[in-house]
Amino acid sequence: MADENNVTENENTTENAEQAAQPAAAPAAPKPSAMPKPHAPSPAAFAHKPAAAPHVAAPAQQGHSEAAVKAAEAFGRVDDDGTVYVKDGEGEREVGQFPDVSKEEALALYARRFLDLKSKLDALAGRLKSRNVKPREIDESLKMLAEETAEPAVVGDIAALKAQYEELKAAGEKKKAEIAEARKAAMAKAIEGRTAIVEKAEALAASLGDNTNWRSTADKFRALFDEWQEHQRNNVRIDKKDADELWKRFSAARTTFNQARRKWAQARDVERKEARAAKEAIIAEANELKDSTSWGETSRRFNELMDRWKKAGRAGRNEDDALWAQFREAADTFFNARQADRDQISSSEKENLAAKEALLVKAEALVPVADEKAAKRARQELAKIQEEWDQIGYVPRDDMRRIEGRLDAVDKQIKAVEDAAWKQSDPEADARKSSFEEQLNAQLAELDAKIAAESDPKKKAKLEAEKATKEQWLNAVK
């Protein structure tokens, strides 16, 4: 149980912040009776005397209420010589002597000492409500309070003080019983939690097979071991017998996994050797193909080699990287040459595109045309441009529709004027003119609405070209 020995069982001994936050008790004055009567100090001097920290912390004095002090004073009296008495049972007893102050001051001092002592009892009552109070703390606090309440040198309701102490004793015993029961439940819960970790490990060991992801399963076992350690640190200590039995089961599950993983590693080494041989053969074929200029056929062959590579399996990370670099070098030699050939073609197409865009500038300068005569001249110039256009050759596919559309738009604008001139010479033109104008106006209104709603730049440009054509027609028939 080497791993178990490395893990220290720890009880959760974290004290509640409430205990740490308990304020220090008010300084306790020395008994006046122990002082020489002629030189008795004032109450202010008593307040500056240091006192040992009491076992049961009472709230820091922020001043007892005047009503509480007066209620406590009702249980005491002061003689003319400064001797202070308190009612205790059927009689009274002396609690101290304070001769050099007024009776009121002496009585108030001992009344406040009573309230200080009661605050200690109240503090323990509050502490007993805490979930983290310890049995030893309860016993020690009650023992100290038993001494302080036996015959306290205070003025106040002694009977009520002692009754409160007795109630605290009963509450303390009840609290200790609750703590014992809670610890018993915590022990059972801790065993249950530790058992759950063991059962997860055993389930992992039972699930091992051909499809096991060994790396992932190893991570899961490590995580379970971390969980085991965390559980020991943050839960109560369980009995050694139970701890040893659970650890034995957990360790057996890990041993089963480790043995199965060793067998898998041996089989993996054989597979890697076969994969290495298959990939070396693929590299040899790739080197024979890398200088080919039969772009289509050789591309297909390289794709087949890639499929075989994927099916060959792994030869180990380091060897796989080295083998892949060799295969990639051969493939890159071929595909880079193919790309260079494509780039050359692409470069020619881009030059053609630049030449046609220059022609478009000339063509678009021909429009608009004002009349039939200008349209005739524009048509002649456009014919020359179109002839030169056809001789230039292909342009990139993505630009073809755009530039063809621009040239067609010029042709349509010239044709619109030509058609309008023909219609004016037509005997029936006047009869149809009014109706045609109405149709054009309606179509232009519809186009305006479509252009306003369209967000695609290409579609919007096409609509605007169509609008320009119809406007030319409308101008021609007016």
Secondary structure, DSSP 4 states (H G I P E B T S, - for coil): -HHHHTS------PPPHHHHTPPPPPPPPPPGGGS-GGGPPPHHHHHTS--PPPSS--PPPS---HHHHHHHHTTEEE-TTSEEEEEETTEEEEEEE-TTS-HHHHHHHHHHHHHHHHHHHHHHHHHHT-TT--HHHHHHHHHHHHHHHHS-S--S-HHHHHHHHHHHHHHHHHHHHHHHHHHHHHHHHHHHHHHHHHHHHHHHHHT-STT--HHHHHHHHHHHHHHHHHHHHHSPPPPHHHHHHHHHHHHHHHHHHHHHHHHHHHHHHHHHHHHHHHHHHHHHHHHHHTT---HHHHHHHHHHHHHHHHHT----HHHHHHHHHHHHHHHHHHHHHHHHHHHHHHHHHHHHHHHHHHHHHHHHTT----SHHHHHHHHHHHHHHHHHHHHH----HHHHHHHHHHHHHHHHHHHHHHHHHHHHHSTTHHHHHHHHHHHHHHHHHHHHHHHHH---HHHHHHHHHHHHHHHHHHHHH-
